């Protein structure tokens, strides 16, 4: 698929797609005879994974480590599953801290009303 189609399906700009290719997160696409990049379906899987992982707080370096696992069934990716579980635990801890802050704020608001 051409970069325009990959851009449309992934929701990422072509500049972002090219950047991920340049830094090695996305495998370079082979070129057609006219010089256009020809991305395969796995490129879309990779881009969707990168976007989803970033949305939950993974850095590009953390994502880079996980990418080789995308071609395997999830049960064969213990490191990826452990990283996801760890990220989940960190988010839950952060929610607990923010909930406590919100409770303190609510008490202060009630006190001064």
C-alpha positions as CSV (number, residue, x, y, z in Angstrom):
1,X,0.0,0.0,0.0
2,X,1.2,3.5,-0.7
3,X,2.0,5.9,2.1
4,X,-1.2,7.9,1.6
5,X,-3.2,4.8,2.3
6,X,-1.1,3.9,5.3
7,X,-1.5,7.4,6.5
8,X,-5.3,7.2,6.2
9,X,-5.6,3.8,7.8
10,X,-3.2,4.5,10.7
11,X,-4.3,8.1,11.4
12,X,-0.6,9.1,11.5
13,X,0.9,11.7,9.2
14,X,3.3,10.7,6.5
15,X,6.0,12.7,8.3
16,X,5.5,10.5,11.4
17,X,5.5,7.4,9.3
18,X,8.8,8.4,7.7
19,X,10.2,9.4,11.0
20,X,9.4,5.9,12.5
21,X,11.1,4.4,9.4
22,X,14.1,6.6,9.8
23,X,14.6,5.7,13.5
24,X,14.1,2.0,12.9
25,X,10.7,1.5,14.5
26,X,9.2,0.7,11.1
27,X,11.0,-1.5,8.6
28,X,11.9,0.4,5.5
29,X,9.3,-0.2,2.8
30,X,10.5,-1.6,-0.6
31,X,10.1,0.8,-3.5
32,X,8.0,0.2,-6.5
33,X,9.4,0.7,-10.0
34,X,8.1,4.3,-9.9
35,X,10.1,5.0,-6.6
36,X,7.0,5.0,-4.3
37,X,7.2,3.2,-1.0
38,X,5.1,0.0,-1.0
39,X,4.1,-0.8,2.6
40,X,2.7,-4.2,3.6
41,X,-0.1,-5.0,6.0
42,X,2.3,-5.6,8.9
43,X,3.4,-2.0,8.6
44,X,-0.1,-0.9,9.6
45,X,-0.1,-3.4,12.6
46,X,3.2,-1.9,13.7
47,X,2.0,1.7,13.4
48,X,-1.3,0.9,15.3
49,X,0.8,-0.8,18.0
50,X,3.1,2.2,18.3
51,X,0.2,4.6,18.6
52,X,-1.6,2.5,21.1
53,X,1.5,2.0,23.2
54,X,2.3,5.7,23.2
55,X,-1.3,6.5,24.3
56,X,-0.8,4.3,27.4
57,X,2.5,5.9,28.2
58,X,5.2,3.8,26.6
59,X,8.3,5.6,25.3
60,X,9.6,4.9,21.8
61,X,12.5,3.1,23.3
62,X,10.2,0.8,25.3
63,X,8.2,0.3,22.1
64,X,11.3,-0.6,20.1
65,X,12.0,-3.5,22.5
66,X,8.5,-4.9,22.0
67,X,8.2,-4.6,18.3
68,X,9.9,-7.9,17.4
69,X,7.1,-9.7,19.4
70,X,4.4,-8.4,17.1
71,X,4.7,-11.3,14.6
72,X,4.2,-13.8,17.4
73,X,1.0,-14.9,19.2
74,X,0.6,-12.9,22.5
75,X,1.1,-16.1,24.6
76,X,4.7,-16.3,23.1
77,X,5.6,-12.8,24.3
78,X,6.2,-13.0,28.0
79,X,8.4,-9.9,28.1
80,X,5.7,-7.9,26.3
81,X,3.0,-9.2,28.6
82,X,5.2,-8.4,31.6
83,X,5.8,-4.8,30.3
84,X,2.1,-4.3,29.8
85,X,1.3,-5.6,33.3
86,X,4.0,-3.4,34.8
87,X,2.6,-0.3,32.9
88,X,-0.9,-1.3,34.2
89,X,0.4,-1.4,37.8
90,X,2.0,2.0,37.4
91,X,-1.1,3.6,36.0
92,X,-3.2,2.1,38.9
93,X,-0.7,3.5,41.4
94,X,-0.9,6.9,39.7
95,X,-4.7,6.8,39.8
96,X,-4.5,6.0,43.5
97,X,-2.3,9.0,44.1
98,X,-4.5,11.3,42.0
99,X,-7.6,10.0,43.7
100,X,-6.1,10.9,47.1
101,X,-5.2,14.4,45.8
102,X,-8.7,14.8,44.6
103,X,-10.1,13.8,48.0
104,X,-7.9,16.3,49.7
105,X,-9.0,19.0,47.3
106,X,-12.7,18.1,47.8
107,X,-12.2,18.4,51.6
108,X,-10.6,21.9,51.2
109,X,-13.4,23.0,48.9
110,X,-16.0,21.9,51.5
111,X,-14.1,23.6,54.3
112,X,-14.1,27.0,52.5
113,X,-17.6,27.0,51.2
